[in-house]
Amino acid sequence: MKNRLKELRQLHQWSQSDLARELGVSRQAVNGFESGKFDPSLDMAFKLANLFNVAIEDVFVYEAKNSMQTLVERVKNFFGFEFGFERFNEKAINAINFARNEAARLQKSQVEPKHLLAGLLADPTTTSARLLQANGVTPDIETNEHSFESLENLEFSPQGKFVLELALQIVRLQGKKSIGTEHLLWGLVRLSETDKTVLSDLFQNYQFDRESLNNQLAETV
């Protein structure tokens, strides 16, 4: 598989040894990736893309269908639009999966902000769920062994996309490498501040300390 690893490495003024240290692999492995002698694992490919702060398809040049290209296309289809999908961490992906499944269960045609909120509350171990619970939100979300699987392919509504875009923007601005559930929550809160209808729709069932949540979010993200 052809790639732009050497070009990207040189743009960062890194030697092969420098890149190897960043990746936690040997210099020989980096040389093998660059020369195309062997392909990196999918996990390593995502790690390289994150390290260079580019999309995975900007690192690897596809000449034919392969497992990595298939993965890229699958995740693009998952969101239904071009997006920095490679930046979401596992917990955030689980929340999005839940949101899409929840929207489908309710027979909705698109994923709305309220479905994302349900996804953020569905796993009590996430940063977003802990922040919400600490500020008075008591989750009442039923889950099962399939709740976080990618079962549905619903697109996001314009407001849902806006939340994802806000999450990506804050991560980029702060120079971080991954989007977590806290960034999705930050996007939801920012959306609710600009649209009072959304605020009412999102949090009508919850009594919570909004100012405290904002302060804690600012420290977390």
N, C-alpha and C positions, 0 to 999 in steps of 0.2 A: 504494500500500500504506500503510495507516495504521500509525502507530508512536508510541512513547512517548519519543522522543528529547528533545523539549523538556522534558518532565517530569523525565527522568533527568538531563538537563544542569542544570536548575535545582536539583535536589536536591544536586548537587555544587557549586552556586554558580559555575557556569562561564557565561561569555558564549559566543555562537556563535564568536567569534574564539578564545577559549580552547580550545574543543573542536576547532576547525579545526587549531590548532597541535598538539594531541595526536595528531590523525589524520594530519597531514601533507597536508592538503587546504586549499582556499580556504574563506573564510567563506561565499561564495556556494554552494559545494557543500553545506555543512552546512545552510544555509537551504533548499536544494532537497530534502535528505533529510527535514528536519523537516516541510516543507509537503506532502510527497508528490508534488512536481512530477516527481521521478524517483527510482528505486529505487537503493540502493547495490548494488555487486557483492557476490557471496557472500563474497569475501575481506574486503571492507569491513564487511559485516554481522557477521562473526565478530570483526573487530577492535573494532567498537563494543561488542559483547557483552562481550568481554574487558575493555575499558576501564572499563565500568560494573560489572564483576564480577557479571554476571547471565547467565542462559541466553538464547540468541538469541530464543526465543519470548516472553521477557519484554520484548523491545525492539520486536518487530514484531507487529502484529495482523493475523492472516490472515482475509480475508473469502472467499477462494476458493482453490482449489488453484493453486499457483504453484511455480516452480522452487525457491525458498527453503524453502517448506513441505515440499516433496517431499524435499529434502536433510535437513531436520530429522528427518522421519519415518524416512528411510532409516538415518540414524546411530543413532536410538533403537532401531530394529529390529536393527541391527548388534550392539548390546550386549545386547539382550533385556530391558532394564529401564531405568527412568528414571535418568539419570546425567548428570554435568556433562561430556558428551562434547566440548563445544566447546573444552575446555581442553587436550586432548592435542595434542602437537606431531607433526610428520610421522614422526619416528623412532619415537615411541611407538606411533603407529597402525600402522606397519610391523611392529613387534614383535607387536602384537596380531593383526594379519592372519596373520603366520607361525604364531602359537600356535594359532589356530583351524584353519588349514590342516593343521598338524601333528596336532592332535587328530583331525581327520577322516581323515587318512592312516592313523592308528593305529586307526581304527574305534571311537573313543570317542564317547560321546553328549554329553559336556560338556568344556569347556576347564578343565583342572586347572592348579595352580601349576607343575607340571613342564613343561607346554607353554609357559607364559609365560617360564620360565627359558630354554627353547630359543629362544624368540623374541628374548630379550634378548642371547643369544649369537650369533644368526644373522648379524647385521651387525657386523663387528669395528670399525666406525668409531663406534659409539654410545658414549656415556659409560658405560653399564652394562657393555658388553663390555670396554672398556678397564680399568675398575675390577676386574672379575672376573679378567681376564688378569694384571693387575698383582699379584694376590694368589694366583696359582698355578693358576687354572682354565684349562685348555687346551680350547678349544672344538673339537668335532668335529661340526659341523653342516653338512649338505649343503644347498646352495641352488641355485635356478635362476632364470630370468628371471621366473617367475610366483610365486616364494616369498612375496613381500610384497604380492601382490594380494589383494583381498577376494573370495575364491572360495567361502568357506563361511559358514554362518550359525548355527554352533553357539552355544548359550548357555554362560555361565560357570557352573561349579559354585559352591556357596556359598563355598568357600575362594578360588576365583578371583575372585569378586565382592569378597570381603573385601580382597584385595590391591589391587584397583582403588580401593576406598573408602579404604584407607589412603593410597594415593598422592594421592588428591584431598584428604584431610584435611591432609596435611603441606604441600601447596601452599597451601591456604587459610590455615593457621596462620601460614605465613611470608609471606603476602601476595604470593605470586608469581602469575603469570598463566597459566603453561602447565605441563602435566604432561609430563615427559620420561622417558626410559628409566631414569634414575637414581632417579626417584621410584617407578617400578614395582619396581625392585630393592630399594629401601628397604622397600616393602611386603612383598616376598617374605621378606626377612631377618627382619622383625618377626613375620611369620606363623610362620616356622620356630622362632623363640624361644618361641612360645606353644604350639607343637604339635611335639613331638619326632618324631612319626611323619612329619610333613611334612618336617622337617629331614633325616631319614634318606632319605626318598623323593626329595627335591630334589637333595641333594648327595652321594648315595652313590657317584657315579662320579667325584667330584672331591676332590682334596686341596687345601685352601686355608687361608689365614691369616684366620680369621674375625674375630679382634680387629682386625687391620689393616684389613680390609674395612669393619667397622663404623666405625672412626675416619675413614676416608676418605669414607665415605658421609655421615657427620655434617658433614664440611666441605663436601661437594659439594651436598647438598640444601638 
